[in-house]
Amino acid sequence: MKQTEFLRKFDQTKSVFKWYYVNNQLVGIGLRGGVRGKAVNPITAVAYVTSNQYYQPTNDGTVEAANWLGLTESLTTALMNAGSNRGHAQIIRGKLLKKVFN
């Protein structure tokens, strides 16, 4: 899965998760269903919306979700390091924030 497809799928998470911007990171909290009250990050949220399977928002869970989604290694790295103020991570964070808060 490439960046444009990931961002398109990320749009679908807004009906399932309430997003917050905390410490330079996007954190989603489930609103309904099996994820109600559970925390997610953008990768695990897209995996849940796509597969209806919950992945823990830990490093291992996020990598497992990214592998399941077929994300490229560079996109996975940028999304996992979205709190960074460098390069691709900063660009991805900006696009995610724009989708969530606009």
C-alpha positions as CSV (number, residue, x, y, z in Angstrom):
1,M,0.0,0.0,0.0
2,K,1.4,3.4,-1.0
3,Q,0.9,6.7,0.7
4,T,-2.1,7.9,-1.3
5,E,-4.0,4.7,-0.7
6,F,-3.1,4.8,3.0
7,L,-4.4,8.4,3.3
8,R,-7.6,7.5,1.5
9,K,-8.2,4.6,4.0
10,F,-7.2,6.9,6.9
11,D,-10.2,9.1,6.0
12,Q,-12.5,6.2,6.9
13,T,-11.1,6.1,10.5
14,K,-12.9,9.3,11.5
15,S,-16.2,7.6,12.0
16,V,-14.7,4.9,14.3
17,F,-12.0,6.8,16.2
18,K,-11.8,10.2,17.9
19,W,-8.4,11.7,17.1
20,Y,-6.2,13.7,19.5
21,Y,-2.9,15.4,18.9
22,V,-0.7,14.6,22.0
23,N,3.1,15.2,22.2
24,N,3.5,15.5,18.5
25,Q,1.6,12.3,17.9
26,L,-1.8,11.4,16.6
27,V,-3.7,9.1,19.0
28,G,-7.1,7.7,18.3
29,I,-9.6,6.4,20.8
30,G,-12.2,3.9,19.7
31,L,-15.8,5.2,19.7
32,R,-17.8,2.0,19.1
33,G,-17.6,-1.7,18.5
34,G,-14.7,-3.9,19.6
35,V,-12.3,-0.9,19.9
36,R,-14.5,1.3,22.1
37,G,-12.2,3.1,24.5
38,K,-9.0,1.5,23.1
39,A,-6.1,3.6,21.8
40,V,-4.7,3.3,18.3
41,N,-2.2,5.0,16.1
42,P,-2.8,5.8,12.4
43,I,-1.4,2.4,11.2
44,T,-3.4,0.3,13.6
45,A,-6.5,2.4,13.0
46,V,-6.3,1.8,9.2
47,A,-5.7,-1.9,9.8
48,Y,-8.7,-2.1,12.1
49,V,-11.0,-0.3,9.5
50,T,-9.7,-2.6,6.7
51,S,-9.7,-5.9,8.5
52,N,-11.8,-5.4,11.6
53,Q,-8.9,-6.8,13.7
54,Y,-7.5,-4.8,16.5
55,Y,-3.7,-4.4,16.7
56,Q,-2.0,-3.0,19.8
57,P,-0.5,0.4,19.3
58,T,2.9,-0.9,20.4
59,N,6.0,-1.2,18.2
60,D,5.3,-4.9,17.6
61,G,1.6,-4.4,17.0
62,T,2.2,-1.5,14.7
63,V,4.8,-3.4,12.6
64,E,2.4,-6.4,12.4
65,A,-0.4,-4.1,11.2
66,A,1.9,-2.4,8.7
67,N,3.0,-5.8,7.3
68,W,-0.7,-6.9,7.1
69,L,-1.5,-3.7,5.2
70,G,1.5,-4.1,2.9
71,L,2.9,-0.7,3.7
72,T,6.2,0.2,2.2
73,E,9.1,0.2,4.6
74,S,9.7,4.0,4.1
75,L,6.0,4.8,4.8
76,T,5.9,2.6,7.8
77,T,9.1,4.3,9.2
78,A,7.7,7.7,8.5
79,L,4.3,6.9,10.2
80,M,6.0,5.3,13.3
81,N,8.3,8.3,13.6
82,A,5.6,10.9,12.9
83,G,6.5,12.7,16.1
84,S,9.8,13.6,14.5
85,N,10.3,17.0,13.0
86,R,12.4,15.6,10.1
87,G,11.7,14.9,6.5
88,H,9.1,12.4,5.4
89,A,7.7,12.0,9.0
90,Q,7.0,15.7,9.2
91,I,5.2,15.7,5.8
92,I,3.1,12.6,6.7
93,R,2.2,14.1,10.1
94,G,1.0,17.3,8.3
95,K,-1.2,15.3,5.9
96,L,-2.7,13.2,8.7
97,L,-3.5,16.3,10.8
98,K,-5.1,18.0,7.8
99,K,-7.4,15.0,7.3
100,V,-8.3,14.7,10.9
101,F,-8.8,18.4,11.9
102,N,-10.2,19.9,8.6
